[in-house]
């Protein structure tokens, strides 16, 4: 309230982000759903990929600590990132 004068902060202008974005989501992630990812794609101007993780049980914590993260996410993520090296 003190900083913005309202109970909620102003919306961040996502349309101003120019960095290439890769969005990954999974069926088992109830904190960031497929619907959330699809909504972000509409607002972010530079989405290079929107991909669903192949394991249905993959959840929000698995993006960092999942035993299968390298196989189903990191390997692909690294490949994408190599395309954007300077």
PEWOLIN-V565464 format. One record per pair of residues at least 4 apart in sequence whose C-alpha atoms are under 7 Angstrom apart, sorted by sequence separation. I is the first residue (numbers start at 1). J is the second residue. D is the distance in whole Angstrom. If there is no record, write none. Layout:
{{I,J,D} {I,J,D}}
//
This chain:
{{1,5,5} {29,33,6} {32,36,6} {33,37,6} {34,38,6} {35,39,6} {36,40,6} {37,41,6} {38,42,7} {39,43,7} {40,44,6} {58,62,6} {59,63,7} {61,65,6} {62,66,4} {68,72,6} {69,73,5} {70,74,4} {71,75,6} {73,77,6} {74,78,6} {75,79,6} {76,80,6} {77,81,6} {78,82,6} {79,83,7} {81,85,7} {1,6,5} {4,9,6} {61,66,7} {69,74,6} {70,75,6} {1,7,5} {41,47,6} {63,69,6} {62,69,7} {25,33,7} {26,34,7} {25,34,6} {25,37,7} {23,37,7} {54,72,7} {53,72,6} {53,73,7} {21,46,6} {22,47,6} {20,46,5} {21,47,5} {22,48,6} {23,49,6} {24,50,6} {25,51,6} {26,52,5} {17,44,7} {19,46,7} {20,47,6} {21,48,6} {22,49,5} {23,50,5} {24,51,5} {25,52,5} {26,53,5} {15,43,6} {18,46,6} {20,48,6} {22,50,6} {23,51,6} {24,52,6} {25,53,6} {28,56,6} {14,43,6} {15,44,5} {24,53,7} {27,56,5} {28,57,5} {29,58,7} {31,60,7} {14,44,6} {15,45,6} {26,56,6} {27,57,7} {28,58,5} {29,59,4} {28,59,5} {29,60,5} {26,58,6} {26,59,7}}
//
